[in-house]
Amino acid sequence: MAEAKTITMNKPGWVDLSSSDAAGAREFYSKLFGWKADVITDPAAGGYAMFKLDGKEVAGVGPVQSPQQPSAWTMYVLVPDADAAATKAKASGGTVIAEPFDVLKAGRMALLADPSGAIFGVWQPKEHAGWEVDGVPGSVCWVELDSRNIDAARRFYTDVFGWTAKDSSVPGAPAYTEFQLDGGTSFAGGMAMPDMVPAATPSFWMTYFAVTDADGVAARAKELGGSATTEPQDIPEVGRFAVIQDPQGAHFGILQPAPRAA
């Protein structure tokens, strides 16, 4: 198991799942990725649980807050000040879905939407500093924005978090953006919503988990009651991926990275 990376502000650093059946979700993901779900015993935590991989926190899961809320994964950007981030998001054309609030002693958070409507969170760490490991099988390896207004979204994330947008498009494929911070390694991607996606689908962030066998994990997800909304397929020089829907309807991606050149 790789050691936890140093947590960097203004980058994605946590994901969690709001589920219509949190207990069922805990069972599904534990069997799919080998995670262990530790439910927080404090009643004030509302049944929230930490998914752990070999003892290291990789994601969270809790019940939806209302029957109308769909099951969904949420990506969080780590920030030094959640209130300041929310204020800056509003000034940059975004929307505050949930105003900043404290989460016990773990941290302070807000839920936001970018100008294209994609929902995400900001997390100001206190006792909880985000995922303890990423980029290894069974942990987050990539997050990706599918946007109804990618130009506005790029400007928004640049203004609010200081991200830089790198054009990594290839001939014959849709335009693709990689997001970086201070010229470092890319940590997220973004693209215009594909034409095949139903018009009613809003902009969204997709979380991808690294796997060693995309076909095997997709097959296992189906055995556990999920489905593959995008069957395993190759992305040249990137790897093999699939998009999975869990039994409660939440979507996530899996990515089997391509072997690195010697």
C-alpha positions as CSV (number, residue, x, y, z in Angstrom):
1,M,0.0,0.0,0.0
2,A,1.3,3.4,-1.0
3,E,1.7,5.9,1.8
4,A,-0.7,8.8,2.0
5,K,0.2,11.8,-0.1
6,T,0.7,15.3,1.4
7,I,-2.7,17.1,1.4
8,T,-2.6,20.2,-0.8
9,M,-5.1,23.0,-0.6
10,N,-7.3,23.9,-3.6
11,K,-7.3,20.4,-5.0
12,P,-9.8,17.5,-4.8
13,G,-9.1,15.7,-1.6
14,W,-12.2,13.8,-0.5
15,V,-15.3,12.0,-2.0
16,D,-18.3,10.7,-0.4
17,L,-21.5,8.9,-1.3
18,S,-25.0,10.0,-0.3
19,S,-27.2,6.9,-0.7
20,S,-30.8,6.0,-0.4
21,D,-29.7,2.7,1.2
22,A,-26.5,3.5,3.1
23,A,-26.2,0.0,4.6
24,G,-26.7,-1.6,1.2
25,A,-24.1,0.8,-0.3
26,R,-21.6,-0.1,2.4
27,E,-22.0,-3.8,1.5
28,F,-21.8,-3.2,-2.2
29,Y,-18.6,-1.2,-2.2
30,S,-16.9,-3.3,0.5
31,K,-17.4,-6.4,-1.7
32,L,-16.4,-4.6,-4.9
33,F,-13.3,-2.8,-3.7
34,G,-12.3,-4.7,-0.6
35,W,-13.1,-1.7,1.6
36,K,-14.1,-1.8,5.3
37,A,-16.9,0.5,6.3
38,D,-16.6,2.0,9.8
39,V,-19.8,3.7,10.9
40,I,-19.2,6.7,13.2
41,T,-20.9,5.9,16.5
42,D,-21.7,9.5,17.4
43,P,-25.5,9.9,16.7
44,A,-24.7,13.5,15.5
45,A,-22.9,12.0,12.5
46,G,-26.2,10.7,11.2
47,G,-25.0,7.3,10.2
48,Y,-22.0,8.5,8.2
49,A,-19.3,5.9,7.7
50,M,-15.7,5.9,6.5
51,F,-14.6,3.5,3.8
52,K,-11.1,2.3,4.5
53,L,-8.6,0.4,2.3
54,D,-6.0,-1.5,4.4
55,G,-6.8,0.8,7.3
56,K,-6.6,4.1,5.4
57,E,-9.6,6.3,4.7
58,V,-10.4,6.6,1.0
59,A,-14.1,7.8,0.9
60,G,-17.2,8.3,3.0
61,V,-20.8,7.2,2.8
62,G,-24.0,8.3,4.5
63,P,-27.8,8.4,4.0
64,V,-29.4,11.0,1.7
65,Q,-30.9,13.9,3.5
66,S,-34.4,13.7,1.9
67,P,-36.4,11.1,-0.1
68,Q,-36.1,13.4,-3.2
69,Q,-32.3,13.5,-3.1
70,P,-30.8,11.0,-5.6
71,S,-28.0,8.7,-4.6
72,A,-24.8,10.3,-5.8
73,W,-21.0,10.7,-5.3
74,T,-19.7,14.1,-4.4
75,M,-16.2,15.4,-5.0
76,Y,-14.7,17.9,-2.4
77,V,-12.0,20.5,-3.0
78,L,-9.9,21.0,0.1
79,V,-9.7,24.7,1.1
80,P,-8.2,26.7,3.9
81,D,-11.4,28.6,4.5
82,A,-14.8,27.2,3.4
83,D,-16.6,30.5,4.0
84,A,-14.2,32.4,1.8
85,A,-14.4,29.8,-0.9
86,A,-18.2,30.0,-0.9
87,T,-18.1,33.8,-1.2
88,K,-15.6,33.6,-4.0
89,A,-17.7,31.0,-5.8
90,K,-20.8,33.2,-5.7
91,A,-18.8,36.2,-7.0
92,S,-17.5,34.0,-9.9
93,G,-20.9,32.9,-11.1
94,G,-21.4,29.8,-9.0
95,T,-24.3,28.9,-6.6
96,V,-24.2,28.0,-3.0
97,I,-26.3,24.9,-2.5
98,A,-25.6,24.6,1.2
99,E,-24.0,27.4,3.1
100,P,-20.8,26.7,5.1
101,F,-21.4,24.7,8.2
102,D,-19.3,22.7,10.7
103,V,-19.3,18.9,10.7
104,L,-18.7,18.0,14.3
105,K,-14.9,18.5,14.9
106,A,-14.0,17.0,11.5
107,G,-14.1,20.2,9.4
108,R,-16.2,22.8,7.8
109,M,-17.9,22.4,4.5
110,A,-20.2,23.9,1.9
111,L,-21.9,22.5,-1.2
112,L,-21.6,24.5,-4.4
113,A,-22.5,24.4,-8.1
114,D,-20.3,25.9,-10.8
115,P,-21.9,28.1,-13.5
116,S,-22.8,25.1,-15.6
117,G,-24.6,23.4,-12.7
118,A,-22.1,20.8,-11.6
119,I,-22.4,20.2,-7.9
120,F,-19.3,19.7,-5.7
121,G,-18.2,20.4,-2.2
122,V,-15.5,22.4,-0.4
123,W,-13.9,21.0,2.7
124,Q,-12.0,22.9,5.3
125,P,-10.0,20.3,7.2
126,K,-9.9,20.1,10.9
127,E,-9.7,16.6,12.5
128,H,-10.4,15.1,9.1
129,A,-7.9,16.0,6.5
130,G,-9.3,14.2,3.5
131,W,-8.4,10.8,1.9
132,E,-5.3,9.1,3.3
133,V,-4.3,7.4,0.1
134,D,-5.2,7.9,-3.6
135,G,-4.0,6.7,-6.9
136,V,-3.7,3.0,-6.0
137,P,-6.1,0.2,-6.7
138,G,-9.3,0.7,-4.7
139,S,-8.8,4.5,-4.2
140,V,-9.6,7.6,-6.1
141,C,-7.4,8.1,-9.2
142,W,-9.2,10.8,-11.2
143,V,-12.2,13.2,-11.1
144,E,-13.8,14.5,-14.3
145,L,-16.3,17.2,-15.2
146,D,-18.9,16.7,-17.9
147,S,-20.2,20.2,-18.4
148,R,-23.0,21.9,-20.3
149,N,-20.8,25.0,-20.5
150,I,-17.2,24.0,-20.3
151,D,-15.8,27.4,-21.1
152,A,-17.6,29.0,-18.1
153,A,-16.6,26.1,-15.9
154,R,-13.0,26.5,-16.8
155,R,-13.1,30.2,-15.9
156,F,-14.9,29.4,-12.7
157,Y,-12.4,26.9,-11.3
158,T,-9.5,29.1,-12.4
159,D,-11.0,32.1,-10.6
160,V,-12.0,30.3,-7.4
161,F,-9.2,27.8,-6.8
162,G,-6.4,29.0,-9.0
163,W,-6.5,26.0,-11.3
164,T,-4.9,26.1,-14.7
165,A,-6.5,24.5,-17.7
166,K,-4.3,22.5,-20.0
167,D,-5.7,21.5,-23.4
168,S,-4.9,17.8,-23.9
169,S,-7.2,17.2,-26.9
170,V,-6.1,14.7,-29.5
171,P,-7.0,14.7,-33.2
172,G,-10.4,13.0,-34.0
173,A,-11.6,13.1,-30.3
174,P,-13.7,15.7,-28.4
175,A,-11.8,18.6,-26.8
176,Y,-10.5,17.7,-23.4
177,T,-9.1,19.8,-20.6
178,E,-6.7,18.7,-17.8
179,F,-6.7,20.8,-14.6
180,Q,-3.5,21.5,-12.8
181,L,-2.3,23.7,-9.9
182,D,0.9,25.7,-10.2
183,G,2.0,23.8,-13.3
184,G,2.0,20.5,-11.4
185,T,0.6,17.1,-12.2
186,S,-2.9,17.0,-13.6
187,F,-5.5,15.9,-11.0
188,A,-8.8,16.4,-12.8
189,G,-10.3,16.6,-16.3
190,G,-13.1,18.3,-18.0
191,M,-15.0,18.2,-21.3
192,A,-18.2,19.3,-22.9
193,M,-21.2,17.0,-22.3
194,P,-21.2,14.4,-25.0
195,D,-24.1,14.6,-27.5
196,M,-25.2,11.1,-26.5
197,V,-26.1,12.1,-23.0
198,P,-29.8,12.9,-22.6
199,A,-30.6,16.6,-22.6
200,A,-32.1,16.5,-19.2
201,T,-28.8,15.3,-17.6
202,P,-27.2,18.2,-15.7
203,S,-23.5,18.9,-15.6
204,F,-21.7,16.6,-13.1
205,W,-18.4,15.6,-11.6
206,M,-17.6,11.9,-12.0
207,T,-15.3,10.1,-9.5
208,Y,-13.0,7.4,-10.9
209,F,-11.5,4.6,-8.7
210,A,-8.3,2.8,-9.8
211,V,-8.6,-0.9,-10.4
212,T,-6.2,-3.6,-11.8
213,D,-8.9,-5.4,-13.9
214,A,-11.7,-3.1,-15.3
215,D,-13.5,-6.0,-16.9
216,G,-13.4,-8.1,-13.8
217,V,-14.6,-5.3,-11.5
218,A,-17.4,-4.4,-14.0
219,A,-18.5,-8.0,-14.0
220,R,-18.4,-8.2,-10.2
221,A,-20.5,-5.0,-9.9
222,K,-23.2,-6.6,-12.0
223,E,-23.1,-9.7,-9.7
224,L,-23.6,-7.4,-6.7
225,G,-26.7,-5.8,-8.2
226,G,-25.1,-2.9,-10.1
227,S,-24.8,-2.3,-13.8
228,A,-22.4,-0.9,-16.4
229,T,-23.8,2.2,-18.0
230,T,-20.5,2.3,-20.1
231,E,-19.0,-1.1,-20.7
232,P,-15.2,-1.5,-20.3
233,Q,-13.3,0.1,-23.2
234,D,-9.9,1.4,-23.9
235,I,-8.7,5.0,-24.0
236,P,-5.4,5.0,-25.9
237,E,-2.4,5.8,-23.6
238,V,-4.7,6.2,-20.6
239,G,-6.1,2.8,-19.8
240,R,-9.3,0.8,-19.7
241,F,-12.3,2.3,-18.1
242,A,-16.0,1.7,-17.4
243,V,-18.8,3.7,-15.8
244,I,-20.8,1.8,-13.1
245,Q,-24.2,2.4,-11.5
246,D,-24.5,1.0,-8.0
247,P,-27.7,-0.7,-6.9
248,Q,-29.1,2.6,-5.5
249,G,-28.4,4.5,-8.7
250,A,-25.2,6.4,-8.0
251,H,-22.7,6.5,-10.8
252,F,-18.9,6.2,-10.6
253,G,-16.0,5.3,-12.9
254,I,-13.3,2.7,-12.7
255,L,-10.0,3.0,-14.4
256,Q,-7.3,0.4,-15.1
257,P,-4.3,2.6,-16.0
258,A,-2.3,1.7,-19.0
259,P,1.1,0.2,-18.3
260,R,3.8,2.8,-18.1
261,A,6.4,2.7,-20.8
262,A,9.7,1.3,-19.7
